[in-house]
Amino acid sequence: MLTYLQVRDFAIIDTIELELRPGLTVLTGETGAGKSILVDALQLLAGGRAGAEVVRHGAERAEISGVFDVTHASRELQQWLEEQSVSAAEELSLRRVVAADGRSRAYLNGQSVPLQLLREAGNILIDIHGQHEFQSLMRSAPQRELLDGYGRLEPLTGQVGIAYRVWLELLNRTLELESKARDRDAKLELLKYQVHELTALQLQDGEVEKLAEERARLANRGRLAEAAHAALEQLYENEEASAHAGLSRALQALRGLTTLDPKLASVVALVEEASIQIREAARELEHYRETLDIDSTRQDEVEKRLAAIEELARKNRVAPAELPERARHLAAELEALERAELDLAALRKDLGAALESYRAQAEQLSGRRAQAGRALAKDITARMQTLGMSGGRFQVEVTQNGNSEPTQHGVDQIEFSVTANPGQPLRALAKVASGGELSRLSLAVQVSRAAGETRCMVFDEVDAGIGGAVAEIVGRELRSLGERSQVLCVTHLPQVASQGHHHLRVTKLTDGRTTRTAVSELAPQDRVEELARMLGGIEVTSRAREHAKEMLKVASPVALEEPSRQPRPTSKRR
């Protein structure tokens, strides 16, 4: 239940604060005073679309805050609060801020949240019925949603949706495999040939780089051998002028002097180590020179091997070094293709089972919808009798096409039909021409749908197009609805306004420079004046006042017995 509403700098509202109570609260006022602006503010609080145009001229931002009593929250709200880890033992606050540049922020219990989260909370807490809402009910999808909501079929609809998505995923996988299977044989032969070529090559990881290095070495074998021979001569083989011979002579001269000066011992050690290093280098060069002369045919082998690798790389459109990975990929693809026949058979079996499961759940949903449709038709037909459509009849048709493809919402075709007069055939709702009949039927549908609701329900001039006794009956319906839950109703009809448990008057004030909207809660005697204004013309007469008193007395015998008090202002200038 909405207990507190604050609106700041929204449209022509500067500041309004309302304390709201259970029951039917009616909002009245002159045309253009701003009654529907309050409804727009509630829509914004519930996560509706907003732009910079909602901010009052000259203000930096618009702000709407609402506090809801959740001590007796519905199961749906309790579950949602648990899923979102929102702590709200007694109260839940919603807040929406729209800046002058159009940027919007949302808050739950003072914490900034994504707008989608605020919208989810708003959809559970507030149910807004607009005066043009019934136009959407002429379409198939809203009719299905209304029926599912009336019959509390959302959990079952959700299960059907899950079964549909499972079936659809399996169907797409099956179609993909079937598409591959159509050219399977040709592709299988090509893959076998490609895998055979790559397997026969027996190329190892890193082999291409090693072969490239070997080819470069073999191609320059003469230069390498000449350089190795020259280096070996300079280091070791030239007995007279080699580095080893020079070191040997130096070492012989120094060894004789260490007895004279021990400091030369460290120099001798270094020279000996250098001599050892030169001998090791010479042995390595001798071995290297020998390897260059071992097999003169190796260069041809390397060239042929690299040519074969490069040719196969061109055929497979990859770099030579990528051929081993290409071989593994094609082998895996070949294995998958050879296994595809078995996979396709298993997938088709799973697809059949998924379709059977879907149809079983869809059939159960169809049965529940037909049952809910009969109850809804009976409920709305009964309400039509009291809304000036005596003898009228409402019908909900739920039909199935057993051969149709599954859909997310089941296999049902749902259509609302109506006749407003006895003896006239039922016609589709979209073909009902009378605006007055549509308005009354709209109210019957909305009241029937809202009959089991626990959320705050808002009716924005849904009584348009009716009057007289029918208007009084509409007021009684709304009052009866308010006995079970909280109802806010914007109305121009005194017959409806007189049925309210609480009465708010909306007025537009201007000082010639600025315009603002104010809201006041009316005491019983002030309600008489407001109803008399609604009943009368330019001048409120005593007869209009007496009529207003009579209407209030009929609606609530104790209403006029309360002590008279001044209207409690619920709006203020900032």
Secondary structure, DSSP 8 states (H G I E B T S, - for coil): -EEEEEEEEETTEEEEEEE--SEEEEEE-STTSSHHHHHHHHHHHTT----GGGB-TT-SEEEEEEEEE-TT--HHHHHHHHHTT---SSEEEEEEEEETTS-EEEEETTEEE-HHHHHHHHHHHEEEE-TTGGGGGGSHHHHHHHHHHHTT-HHHHHHHHHHHHHHHHHHHHHHHHHHHHHTHHHHHHHHHHHHHHHHHHT--TTHHHHHHHHHHHHHTHHHHHHHHHHHHIIIII-TTTSHHHHHHHHHHHHHTTTTT-TTHHHHHHHHHHHHHHHHHHHHHHHHHHHHHTT-TTHHHHHHHHHHHHHHHHHHHTS-GGGHHHHHHHHHHHHHHHHHHHHHHHHHHHHHHHHHHHHHHHHHHHHHHHHHHHHHHHHHHHHHHHHTT-TT-EEEEEEEE-TTS---TT-SEEEEEEEESSTTS--EEGGG---HHHHHHHHHHHHHHHHTT--SEEEEESTTTT--HHHHHHHHHHHHHHHHHSEEEEE-S-HHHHTT-SEEEEEEEEE-SS-EEEEEEE--HHHHHHHHHHHHS-SS--HHHHHHHHHHHHHH-TTGGGS-----EE-B---
